[in-house]
Amino acid sequence: MEVRLIERDQIDKIKWDSCVHYANNGHLFGYTWYLDNVAKDWMGLVEGNYDSVFPLIKQEKTLGVKALYHPTLIPKSGIYSIHVISKVRVETFLSAIPEEYKIRDIRFNEGIGAHSLASIPHETFNNFEILLKNGWENIMKNYSSELLEVLQDKIFQNYFADSNIPPETLTDFYMEQHPNAKEEDKHTYLRIIYNLMHRGTGFGTSMRNEKGDLIAANYFAYSHGKMISLIPTWKGEEGKRALWKLTDMLIQSNSNQPLKFDFNIAMGDIGAEHFGANRITYRGILENKLTGFKKWWIK
């Protein structure tokens, strides 16, 4: 099995994206355009003629220490492959990572099971999904009593969903509710949104109160049989309850379709457990191979 390291400017974009598109575990986060718009500097490990690909996002820390990390907007990643992701394949890819990257925060997607990492120390992370083809009535049976109370609350009778929210309005709302967010986060979100709009694979939605004030919003992407939550945002407790109502409306309108509703809680948890969502486990490797004082000083 030949695995080689390729810098971003040398990657064959068409072949890479084709691999991600047809991979058994393909995902939105693996496409070159998504990586380019979120990661400042990345390279890739490639097997054969792009049969398998693995993005590595680079970061330089204090004293020039090289690290691999995951930005918030890429909570999980490859290896993406049209082949079975076996233990041997995973180990081959990991051994191809240059030794100079001493700090490694690698989050695999859920397509890479525990058996593939059996001999490698790793941590587990949770996400939640709902199988929409089960139908809204069946899905609703797993809703929490608290969520059912919210859905029956008369306060929402005069509230209305707005699917024509401009990207700038949504991102400005996000920044208002996240005062510690950086301005570059807003621009990253806008780049993602406009790319999804260009491809016809994304949509924004929001909830306004009876005065027309924006109190909840989200943006979704369709990819690989999933409807992925990307920017869940709400204003106060009222807004959170409104977002629950909005989420239920989306589940209802998309039910009976061969789709999974991906809560993607790493980018914002609206309370997936209240919807009776299925827990999905993905895994990651967190390593610090530095020695001496650097090991405890540089994280």
N, C-alpha and C positions, 0 to 999 in steps of 0.2 A: 504494500500500500504506500503510494508516494504522496506525501503531504509537503507542500512548499509554502513559504511565507512570501506574500506579495504586498507591496506598499499600495496605498489607495490609488495613486495616480497610474499604477500599472495594472489594476484589476480590470478584467473584461466585464463591463457593466451588464451587458446583455446576458452573458453566460451566468454570471453571479445571480442576477435577478431571476433568471429562468430556473436555477437550482432551488432558490427560495420558494418560488411559485409552485413548483411541482414536488417539493420535498414532502416526505411523510409527516413532518412536523413543522411545515412552513408557517411563517407569521409575519405580520406587518412590520415588526421591529427589525427584520432581517434584510429588507430591501435597501439597496444602495442610496436611494433618494432619502429614505427616512434616516439612515445612519449619517448621511452627509449633513442633514439639517439639524441633527441633535448633537452628534459627536464632533468635537473640534478636530480631533486627530485620530484616525483609525487605520488599521491594516487588516489583512485577512490571511487565514490559513486555508489553503485550497487542496482538495484531494483530486488527483487525476485531472480530467478535463472538466472541472467544476462539478464533479459528481457530489461532492460535499464541500460546504464552506463554513467558515467560523470567523466572525468578526471579532477583532481584538481592539478595544478602545484604549488609547494610550493617554498617559498623564505623567507629567514630570513634577516630582515633589521637591521638598527642601534638599539642598546639597546635591541636586541633580539626580536623585534617586528615581528610577523609572518604575512606573506602576501601570497595571491594567485595572480599569474600574468600570462601573456602570452608572451612567447618568440617570437621574430620576425618571426621565422619559423613555428609558430603555430598561425596564425592570428585569427583563430576562432576554436571553439571546440563543445563539446556536449551541451546538453544531447542527446545521441543517443538511439533510442528506436525502437522496433518492434511494439510498440503501438502508438496510437495517442498521440502527445505531447500536452496535455491539460494544462490549467491554473493550475489545481489541481496538476498535475504531476510536473510541474515546481516549484511550491511553495513548494511541499513536498521535492524535491531535495535541494532547496535553504535552507530550514529550517534544513536540515541534515548536513550542513556545520558547523564544529566546531566553536564555538564562539571565540576561541582563535585567529582565523585569522581575524584580525581587518581591514586589508587593502585588498580589493578585486577588482581585475581587471579581470572580467569574460566576455569573448566574445563568445556568442552563434553563432551557424551556422544559415544559412538562413531558415532552417527547423523549427525554433522556431519563430513563428510569433508574431506580436504585441498583438494579443488577449491573448496569453499565459503569457504576461508580463503586462497586463492591469493595475494591481494594484501595479506594482513595478516600481519605477523611473529607467529609462534606457536611454542610448544614442544609436544613430544609426550610422552605418558605411556603406560605399559603396564598392561594387565590380562590375565587369562587365563581362558579358558572351555573347557569340554568339552561336546561335543554328545552328550547321553545316549542319543539314539535309535540311536546306532551299536552299542549293546550292550556289556555289561561285558567280554565276552571280547575284543572288538576294541579297546576302550579300554585294557585291560590290556596289550596288546601294546606300548604306548608308555610303560609304566611304566619308571622307571630301575631299574637292578640293585639300588641301595641300598634303594629302596622295596620291591621284591620280597623282599629279605632280611628286611625288617621284617615284612612280611605273613606270612612263613613262620616267624617267631620264636616258639618255643614258650612264651615268657614270657607271651604274650597268651591262652593257653589258658584260664586261670582268671580273666581279666579279663572284664568284662561292660559292655555298653552300657546306659545308663539314659536313657530318653526322658521320664522324669517329673521331671526336674530343675526345681525351682521357680525362677522368675525371680530372686528375691532371692538364692538360692544361687549361681546363675550369675554375677550381677553382683558378689557378694561375692568369688567366686573370681577374677573379672577384676581387681578392685581389689587383691587379695593379690598377684597376679602382675605388676601394674603399679603399683609403689609411688609413681610420679610422677603417676599419674592423679589428677584432681581429683574431689572428691565430687560435683560437678555432672555429671561424665561418667556416674557410676553412675545418677543420677536420669534423665538423658537416655536411657540404655539402657533403663531400666525403663519409661519412657513409650512408647518405641518398641515394646518387647516386648508391653506390655499392649494397645496399639493393634492390633498384628498379631494377637494372640490374640482380640481382640474381633471382628476381621474374618475370623478363621479362615484366615489366610494366613501364619502363622508357626509355627515349632516349635523347641524346644530339644532338644539331645541331648548326652550326655556319656559319658565312659569312666571306670570305676572299677577299681582294682586288686583283687587277691584279698582284701585287707583291707577293701575297701569305700571306700577313700580316693578322693576325686575328683582326677583327675590331668589330665583334658582335657575341654574343653567347647566348644560353639559354638551359635549361634542362626542360623536361616535364615528367609528370607522368600521367598514365591512372588510373583513379579510379572512380567507381560509375557513369559511363557514362560521365565522363569529361576528357578532356585533359588539365592538370593544368600546368600553367607556374610557374616555381620555381626559376630560376636563370637568369633573363634577365639582360644582361650586354653588354655595348657598349663603344666604345672609341670615344669621341668627337661627334660633330654634324654629321660627315660622318658616324660614327658607328651607331648612332641612326637611321638615314635614312636607313642604311643597315639592321638594325633589323626590321624596318617596312616592308622592302622588304621580309625579311626572314619569318616574321610572315604571310604576305599575301601568300607566297608560301605554308606554312603549312596549312593555312585555305583552300586554293585551293585544295591541295592534300588530305585533309581529309573531304572535303565537300560531301554532300549527305549521310553522315554517321549519325547514331543516337547518336551523340556526342555533347557535349557543349564545346566550347573553353573557358576555365576559365582563364581570365587575371590575377587573383589573385594579384591585384595591391598592396596589403599590403606588398608583397615581391618584389616589383619592378614594377613601372608603366611605361610602354613603350608608353603610349598615347592611351589608350583604346577608348577614345571618338572619335578619328580619324577613328576608324573602325566601328563606328555606333553601338557599343556593347550595349546590354541591361543592364540597371542599376539594380543591385541586392542589396537589403538592408539586412544587418544583424545587430544584436543588442547586446548590452553589458551593464553590470552593473559595475560602477566605484564607489566604496564606501571606505570611510575612517572613521572607527568607533572609532578611537582614541579620547582621550579627552585631554584638557589642551594644554600645549606647544607641546606635541608630535604630535597633530593633524596637526599643521601647519609646524612643523619642519621635520617630517618623511612623505614622500610621496610614 
